Structure formats: structure tokens, C-alpha cells
Amino acid sequence: MTWPDGVLGRALAAVYLIAFPVTYAGVVWILIRQRTADEPMGGVAPILFVAGGLTIVALSIVLRRRVPERANRLTKNMTGDARAYHRLALGLELRGAWRTLTGRGASTSSRGSN
């Protein structure tokens, strides 16, 4: 994925680098609460999960035109925002976002376009 240049790219990368761990921290917290017999859907955990997930969805819509078009048998029928969502939700763009935020290297992911 190609991140936007300048301040916009750094801002979107920062939002993604915050939203990704928040989403998975919410999932882990919910699972821990289920395991300890607490009420799993009460408290802050679901709020973290939903907020992080919605942020990733919003980012995928904003960045949908910057996703590589390379299609394989799994992604050939996906739209740009669906491909962007999968790349963002799976963490495939963490390295590229970090490089964009810190200004190191190109604004594309170093893993290539999967």
C-alpha cells in the first residue's frame, strides 16, 4: 500500500498505529474477562475493540485507492476498500505505516504488494 505523502500520510499512519493494537487489546481483554467468568461485554474492553475496528474501517475507505491491484484467487473479486481492510486488519501495513510516520524510507510497505 502507498501511504499519502506529507502531514496527511503521517497522521493516517499514526492513527493506524494506534488503532491496530487498541483493537487487538480489546479482543484479548474480552477473552480474559470471559475466561475469568466476569461479564465479558461490560466495561472498557468492548469499547476499545469497537473503536479500533471502526477506525480501521474508516482508514480502509480513505486508503482504498492506494492498495495494490495485484489480485490472487482470494482477492480477485474484492473491491479496493475490502483489500485495504484486510491488509490493515491483518497488520500487513504496520511496517509501512511506521516508516511513513518516522520518515524512514519510501512510503510503501517493504513487504511488497501481497
Short mmCIF file of the C-alpha atoms (twelve columns), coordinates in Angstrom:
data_MODEL
# 
_entry.id   MODEL 
# 
loop_
_atom_site.group_PDB 
_atom_site.id 
_atom_site.type_symbol 
_atom_site.label_atom_id 
_atom_site.label_alt_id 
_atom_site.label_comp_id 
_atom_site.label_asym_id 
_atom_site.label_seq_id 
_atom_site.Cartn_x 
_atom_site.Cartn_y 
_atom_site.Cartn_z 
_atom_site.pdbx_PDB_model_num 
ATOM 1   C CA . MET A 1   0.000   0.000   0.000  1 
ATOM 2   C CA . THR A 2   1.208   3.501   -0.726 1 
ATOM 3   C CA . TRP A 3   0.676   5.895   2.155  1 
ATOM 4   C CA . PRO A 4   -0.047  9.554   1.298  1 
ATOM 5   C CA . ASP A 5   2.866   11.973  1.431  1 
ATOM 6   C CA . GLY A 6   3.283   14.775  3.921  1 
ATOM 7   C CA . VAL A 7   1.303   15.550  7.017  1 
ATOM 8   C CA . LEU A 8   -1.772  13.599  5.886  1 
ATOM 9   C CA . GLY A 9   0.250   10.412  5.450  1 
ATOM 10  C CA . ARG A 10  1.901   10.789  8.837  1 
ATOM 11  C CA . ALA A 11  -1.451  11.477  10.511 1 
ATOM 12  C CA . LEU A 12  -3.127  8.448   8.910  1 
ATOM 13  C CA . ALA A 13  -0.137  6.257   9.790  1 
ATOM 14  C CA . ALA A 14  -0.246  7.447   13.405 1 
ATOM 15  C CA . VAL A 15  -3.978  6.731   13.628 1 
ATOM 16  C CA . TYR A 16  -3.406  3.235   12.225 1 
ATOM 17  C CA . LEU A 17  -0.508  2.520   14.580 1 
ATOM 18  C CA . ILE A 18  -2.791  3.411   17.493 1 
ATOM 19  C CA . ALA A 19  -5.961  1.700   16.219 1 
ATOM 20  C CA . PHE A 20  -4.367  -1.661  15.406 1 
ATOM 21  C CA . PRO A 21  -3.080  -2.512  18.912 1 
ATOM 22  C CA . VAL A 22  -6.175  -0.990  20.530 1 
ATOM 23  C CA . THR A 23  -8.388  -3.345  18.516 1 
ATOM 24  C CA . TYR A 24  -6.466  -6.437  19.496 1 
ATOM 25  C CA . ALA A 25  -6.055  -5.294  23.110 1 
ATOM 26  C CA . GLY A 26  -9.854  -5.102  23.256 1 
ATOM 27  C CA . VAL A 27  -10.156 -8.643  21.877 1 
ATOM 28  C CA . VAL A 28  -7.626  -10.038 24.346 1 
ATOM 29  C CA . TRP A 29  -9.270  -8.201  27.230 1 
ATOM 30  C CA . ILE A 30  -12.692 -9.593  26.279 1 
ATOM 31  C CA . LEU A 31  -11.261 -13.130 26.112 1 
ATOM 32  C CA . ILE A 32  -9.588  -12.729 29.509 1 
ATOM 33  C CA . ARG A 33  -12.836 -11.483 31.013 1 
ATOM 34  C CA . GLN A 34  -14.691 -14.472 29.561 1 
ATOM 35  C CA . ARG A 35  -12.092 -16.859 30.960 1 
ATOM 36  C CA . THR A 36  -12.308 -15.335 34.446 1 
ATOM 37  C CA . ALA A 37  -16.131 -15.518 34.423 1 
ATOM 38  C CA . ASP A 38  -16.587 -11.753 34.510 1 
ATOM 39  C CA . GLU A 39  -19.229 -10.160 32.365 1 
ATOM 40  C CA . PRO A 40  -17.369 -10.164 29.025 1 
ATOM 41  C CA . MET A 41  -19.306 -7.407  27.299 1 
ATOM 42  C CA . GLY A 42  -19.208 -4.881  30.115 1 
ATOM 43  C CA . GLY A 43  -16.629 -2.229  30.722 1 
ATOM 44  C CA . VAL A 44  -13.937 -0.743  28.543 1 
ATOM 45  C CA . ALA A 45  -12.914 -3.832  26.533 1 
ATOM 46  C CA . PRO A 46  -15.768 -3.769  24.002 1 
ATOM 47  C CA . ILE A 47  -15.365 -0.019  23.594 1 
ATOM 48  C CA . LEU A 48  -11.680 -0.496  22.728 1 
ATOM 49  C CA . PHE A 49  -12.499 -3.252  20.258 1 
ATOM 50  C CA . VAL A 50  -15.293 -1.362  18.509 1 
ATOM 51  C CA . ALA A 51  -13.408 1.950   18.405 1 
ATOM 52  C CA . GLY A 52  -10.301 0.318   16.957 1 
ATOM 53  C CA . GLY A 53  -12.313 -1.702  14.463 1 
ATOM 54  C CA . LEU A 54  -14.295 1.294   13.253 1 
ATOM 55  C CA . THR A 55  -11.089 3.283   12.881 1 
ATOM 56  C CA . ILE A 56  -9.594  0.547   10.703 1 
ATOM 57  C CA . VAL A 57  -12.768 0.501   8.598  1 
ATOM 58  C CA . ALA A 58  -12.582 4.285   8.164  1 
ATOM 59  C CA . LEU A 59  -8.908  4.082   7.190  1 
ATOM 60  C CA . SER A 60  -9.649  1.348   4.662  1 
ATOM 61  C CA . ILE A 61  -12.230 3.586   3.000  1 
ATOM 62  C CA . VAL A 62  -9.826  6.546   2.903  1 
ATOM 63  C CA . LEU A 63  -6.909  4.451   1.584  1 
ATOM 64  C CA . ARG A 64  -8.845  2.234   -0.843 1 
ATOM 65  C CA . ARG A 65  -7.272  3.760   -3.946 1 
ATOM 66  C CA . ARG A 66  -3.753  3.163   -2.629 1 
ATOM 67  C CA . VAL A 67  -3.975  -0.630  -2.349 1 
ATOM 68  C CA . PRO A 68  -2.079  -2.679  -4.914 1 
ATOM 69  C CA . GLU A 69  -4.270  -4.101  -7.648 1 
ATOM 70  C CA . ARG A 70  -2.412  -7.393  -7.711 1 
ATOM 71  C CA . ALA A 71  -5.146  -9.980  -7.420 1 
ATOM 72  C CA . ASN A 72  -4.898  -13.619 -6.488 1 
ATOM 73  C CA . ARG A 73  -7.601  -16.239 -6.191 1 
ATOM 74  C CA . LEU A 74  -8.687  -14.863 -2.810 1 
ATOM 75  C CA . THR A 75  -8.734  -11.161 -3.682 1 
ATOM 76  C CA . LYS A 76  -9.705  -11.096 -7.344 1 
ATOM 77  C CA . ASN A 77  -13.341 -10.198 -6.622 1 
ATOM 78  C CA . MET A 78  -12.650 -7.769  -3.751 1 
ATOM 79  C CA . THR A 79  -13.135 -4.043  -4.018 1 
ATOM 80  C CA . GLY A 80  -10.373 -1.606  -3.088 1 
ATOM 81  C CA . ASP A 81  -11.736 -0.919  0.366  1 
ATOM 82  C CA . ALA A 82  -12.113 -4.642  1.121  1 
ATOM 83  C CA . ARG A 83  -8.484  -5.265  0.115  1 
ATOM 84  C CA . ALA A 84  -7.406  -2.263  2.198  1 
ATOM 85  C CA . TYR A 85  -9.411  -3.504  5.195  1 
ATOM 86  C CA . HIS A 86  -7.837  -6.958  5.041  1 
ATOM 87  C CA . ARG A 87  -4.313  -5.532  4.764  1 
ATOM 88  C CA . LEU A 88  -4.907  -3.140  7.661  1 
ATOM 89  C CA . ALA A 89  -6.757  -5.583  9.927  1 
ATOM 90  C CA . LEU A 90  -4.121  -8.290  9.462  1 
ATOM 91  C CA . GLY A 91  -1.313  -5.897  10.276 1 
ATOM 92  C CA . LEU A 92  0.363   -6.150  6.876  1 
ATOM 93  C CA . GLU A 93  0.792   -2.385  6.759  1 
ATOM 94  C CA . LEU A 94  2.386   -1.852  10.178 1 
ATOM 95  C CA . ARG A 95  5.918   -1.598  8.792  1 
ATOM 96  C CA . GLY A 96  4.908   0.795   6.016  1 
ATOM 97  C CA . ALA A 97  2.944   2.950   8.460  1 
ATOM 98  C CA . TRP A 98  5.894   3.085   10.846 1 
ATOM 99  C CA . ARG A 99  8.235   4.114   8.031  1 
ATOM 100 C CA . THR A 100 5.809   6.792   6.908  1 
ATOM 101 C CA . LEU A 101 5.413   8.121   10.445 1 
ATOM 102 C CA . THR A 102 9.134   8.236   11.184 1 
ATOM 103 C CA . GLY A 103 10.106  9.441   7.716  1 
ATOM 104 C CA . ARG A 104 12.446  6.489   7.080  1 
ATOM 105 C CA . GLY A 105 12.463  5.121   3.574  1 
ATOM 106 C CA . ALA A 106 9.737   5.081   0.983  1 
ATOM 107 C CA . SER A 107 6.073   5.382   1.818  1 
ATOM 108 C CA . THR A 108 5.337   1.882   0.517  1 
ATOM 109 C CA . SER A 109 5.317   -1.271  2.547  1 
ATOM 110 C CA . SER A 110 8.638   -3.117  2.448  1 
ATOM 111 C CA . ARG A 111 6.880   -6.450  2.227  1 
ATOM 112 C CA . GLY A 112 5.708   -5.675  -1.264 1 
ATOM 113 C CA . SER A 113 2.210   -5.897  -2.596 1 
ATOM 114 C CA . ASN A 114 0.811   -9.217  -1.402 1 
# 
